[in-house]
């Protein structure tokens, strides 16, 4: 199977989002003094899943992003690096 330029670009973007999420996830976890085990228990996930997110190896699905957003009190856009504002701003 041949890799198209668009597919290569999407993979690069996905990796960038994973790394940005990982950085913000670790930052928020430390600010809230939460361990990986505590987060795993809160979300009903295995610790290994949380480790994958913390290391930037995987990006959580939308349902987990929603739970993390609620847990940390930040927007999903902030979690994935689409915004530098932690909160939604309603106009």
Backbone as CSV, one residue per row, in Angstrom:
resi,resn,N_x,N_y,N_z,CA_x,CA_y,CA_z,C_x,C_y,C_z
1,UNK,0.843,-1.187,0.000,0.000,0.000,0.000,0.885,1.246,0.000
2,UNK,0.589,2.150,-0.885,1.365,3.371,-1.020,0.876,4.447,-0.048
3,UNK,1.809,5.157,0.556,1.477,6.235,1.474,1.388,7.542,0.693
4,UNK,0.247,8.210,0.811,0.057,9.476,0.113,0.603,10.619,0.960
5,UNK,0.898,11.755,0.340,1.356,12.917,1.110,0.342,13.334,2.186
6,UNK,-0.953,13.229,1.869,-1.997,13.590,2.838,-1.967,12.662,4.045
7,UNK,-1.773,11.373,3.810,-1.700,10.413,4.901,-0.475,10.678,5.776
8,UNK,0.654,10.990,5.161,1.860,11.332,5.916,1.623,12.570,6.775
9,UNK,0.973,13.573,6.195,0.676,14.808,6.919,-0.256,14.535,8.098
10,UNK,-1.262,13.687,7.896,-2.192,13.347,8.973,-1.481,12.627,10.110
11,UNK,-0.564,11.736,9.780,0.177,11.003,10.810,1.070,11.949,11.611
12,UNK,1.688,12.909,10.936,2.521,13.901,11.618,1.651,14.740,12.555
13,UNK,0.495,15.185,12.079,-0.416,15.986,12.888,-0.902,15.182,14.093
14,UNK,-1.241,13.922,13.877,-1.699,13.070,14.973,-0.623,12.931,16.044
15,UNK,0.613,12.755,15.645,1.721,12.632,16.600,1.919,13.934,17.372
16,UNK,1.792,15.068,16.679,1.924,16.366,17.347,0.827,16.556,18.392
17,UNK,-0.403,16.165,18.048,-1.516,16.278,18.989,-1.284,15.358,20.184
18,UNK,-0.797,14.138,19.930,-0.496,13.196,21.018,0.536,13.782,21.977
19,UNK,1.565,14.382,21.440,2.617,14.937,22.283,2.119,16.147,23.074
20,UNK,1.329,17.003,22.438,0.779,18.167,23.138,-0.175,17.710,24.239
21,UNK,-1.037,16.739,23.919,-1.946,16.203,24.936,-1.154,15.629,26.106
22,UNK,-0.130,14.861,25.806,0.691,14.233,26.831,1.288,15.277,27.770
23,UNK,1.818,16.329,27.208,2.433,17.391,28.009,1.401,18.057,28.918
24,UNK,0.247,18.373,28.363,-0.782,19.046,29.157,-1.383,18.096,30.197
25,UNK,-1.541,16.839,29.832,-2.056,15.835,30.756,-1.140,15.722,31.976
26,UNK,0.155,15.619,31.740,1.112,15.526,32.850,1.087,16.783,33.718
27,UNK,1.016,17.940,33.071,0.972,19.213,33.791,-0.269,19.281,34.695
28,UNK,-1.420,18.931,34.145,-2.663,18.991,34.914,-2.683,17.937,36.029
29,UNK,-2.134,16.786,35.742,-2.070,15.720,36.748,-1.241,16.185,37.946
30,UNK,-0.105,16.804,37.678,0.761,17.292,38.760,0.111,18.445,39.527
31,UNK,-0.512,19.369,38.798,-1.186,20.499,39.452,-2.281,20.024,40.401
32,UNK,-2.928,18.923,40.035,-4.021,18.392,40.843,-3.570,17.287,41.792
33,UNK,-2.267,17.054,41.847,-1.673,16.037,42.734,-2.358,14.677,42.591
34,UNK,-2.533,14.251,41.348,-3.159,12.961,41.066,-2.135,11.982,40.520
35,UNK,-2.204,10.763,40.991,-1.328,9.719,40.465,-1.996,9.082,39.247
36,UNK,-1.201,8.344,38.497,-1.757,7.617,37.355,-2.800,6.611,37.822
37,UNK,-2.540,5.966,38.961,-3.504,5.013,39.509,-4.822,5.682,39.876
38,UNK,-4.754,6.847,40.472,-5.976,7.571,40.849,-6.794,7.945,39.621
39,UNK,-6.127,8.418,38.582,-6.836,8.787,37.355,-7.450,7.552,36.716
40,UNK,-6.694,6.469,36.659,-7.209,5.223,36.076,-8.462,4.767,36.813
41,UNK,-8.408,4.804,38.124,-9.563,4.386,38.923,-10.757,5.303,38.688
42,UNK,-10.506,6.608,38.664,-11.571,7.596,38.452,-12.275,7.391,37.104
43,UNK,-11.486,7.039,36.087,-12.034,6.882,34.740,-12.461,5.455,34.419
44,UNK,-12.146,4.530,35.314,-12.490,3.137,35.068,-11.633,2.501,33.987
45,UNK,-10.369,2.905,33.935,-9.433,2.394,32.935,-8.275,1.685,33.622
46,UNK,-7.506,0.959,32.839,-6.303,0.338,33.385,-5.222,1.405,33.537
47,UNK,-4.298,1.169,34.455,-3.181,2.088,34.625,-2.369,2.159,33.335
48,UNK,-2.243,1.033,32.632,-1.459,1.003,31.396,-2.031,1.958,30.349
49,UNK,-3.352,2.039,30.255,-3.972,2.988,29.317,-3.565,4.417,29.650
50,UNK,-3.589,4.739,30.937,-3.212,6.082,31.374,-1.739,6.340,31.088
51,UNK,-0.899,5.331,31.260,0.531,5.468,30.954,0.722,5.779,29.473
52,UNK,-0.012,5.099,28.596,0.076,5.377,27.155,-0.248,6.838,26.868
53,UNK,-1.289,7.379,27.517,-1.656,8.780,27.315,-0.566,9.707,27.846
54,UNK,-0.057,9.396,29.029,0.966,10.242,29.660,2.264,10.259,28.862
55,UNK,2.576,9.169,28.192,3.814,9.067,27.411,3.662,9.606,25.985
56,UNK,2.445,9.908,25.577,2.223,10.393,24.219,2.179,9.290,23.191
57,UNK,1.982,8.051,23.639,1.907,6.927,22.709,0.532,6.779,22.077
58,UNK,-0.483,7.240,22.791,-1.865,7.137,22.307,-2.636,8.378,22.698
59,UNK,-3.641,8.673,21.897,-4.556,9.766,22.199,-5.883,9.149,22.624
60,UNK,-6.445,9.575,23.755,-7.712,8.991,24.185,-8.850,9.332,23.239
61,UNK,-9.851,8.471,23.227,-11.056,8.721,22.438,-11.873,9.843,23.060
62,UNK,-12.907,10.224,22.357,-13.712,11.382,22.781,-14.349,11.180,24.149
63,UNK,-14.833,9.986,24.469,-15.474,9.782,25.779,-14.473,9.965,26.919
64,UNK,-13.244,9.520,26.722,-12.208,9.695,27.746,-11.776,11.160,27.812
65,UNK,-11.678,11.825,26.658,-11.345,13.257,26.659,-12.390,14.055,27.433
66,UNK,-13.657,13.697,27.276,-14.728,14.383,28.008,-14.553,14.167,29.506
67,UNK,-14.270,12.927,29.902,-14.068,12.636,31.326,-12.864,13.384,31.887
68,UNK,-11.775,13.424,31.129,-10.584,14.151,31.580,-10.849,15.648,31.656
69,UNK,-11.583,16.165,30.690,-11.949,17.573,30.689,-12.728,17.919,31.952
70,UNK,-13.678,17.063,32.311,-14.467,17.277,33.526,-13.607,17.117,34.786
71,UNK,-12.749,16.122,34.789,-11.887,15.862,35.952,-10.971,17.047,36.246
72,UNK,-10.363,17.602,35.203,-9.414,18.697,35.379,-10.044,20.082,35.286
73,UNK,-11.295,20.159,34.861,-11.964,21.453,34.746,-11.423,22.315,33.626
74,UNK,-11.047,21.679,32.519,-10.526,22.403,31.355,-11.288,21.960,30.114
75,UNK,-11.132,22.709,29.040,-11.794,22.346,27.788,-11.010,21.236,27.077
76,UNK,-11.706,20.510,26.230,-11.053,19.495,25.407,-10.076,20.169,24.459
77,UNK,-10.435,21.332,23.938,-9.519,22.061,23.052,-8.199,22.348,23.757
78,UNK,-8.260,22.675,25.042,-7.027,22.899,25.792,-6.249,21.593,25.915
79,UNK,-6.934,20.510,26.251,-6.263,19.221,26.432,-5.484,18.785,25.200
80,UNK,-6.046,19.024,24.014,-5.391,18.541,22.790,-4.549,19.616,22.102
81,UNK,-4.430,20.784,22.739,-3.545,21.809,22.210,-4.138,22.714,21.150
82,UNK,-5.448,22.692,20.992,-6.086,23.581,20.015,-6.314,24.975,20.569
83,UNK,-6.184,25.121,21.887,-6.375,26.416,22.532,-5.424,26.508,23.717
84,UNK,-4.970,27.711,23.995,-4.154,27.935,25.179,-4.986,28.391,26.364
85,UNK,-6.281,28.612,26.110,-7.202,28.969,27.181,-7.749,27.683,27.788
86,UNK,-7.654,27.563,29.086,-8.111,26.340,29.748,-9.622,26.213,29.780
87,UNK,-10.320,27.308,29.631,-11.759,27.310,29.827,-12.492,27.808,28.588
88,UNK,-13.740,27.391,28.472,-14.588,27.902,27.405,-14.916,29.349,27.688
89,UNK,-14.922,30.139,26.655,-15.308,31.545,26.797,-16.596,31.730,26.015
90,UNK,-17.667,32.047,26.741,-18.966,32.231,26.107,-19.148,33.692,25.777
91,UNK,-19.560,33.951,24.553,-19.787,35.347,24.132,-21.245,35.672,24.158
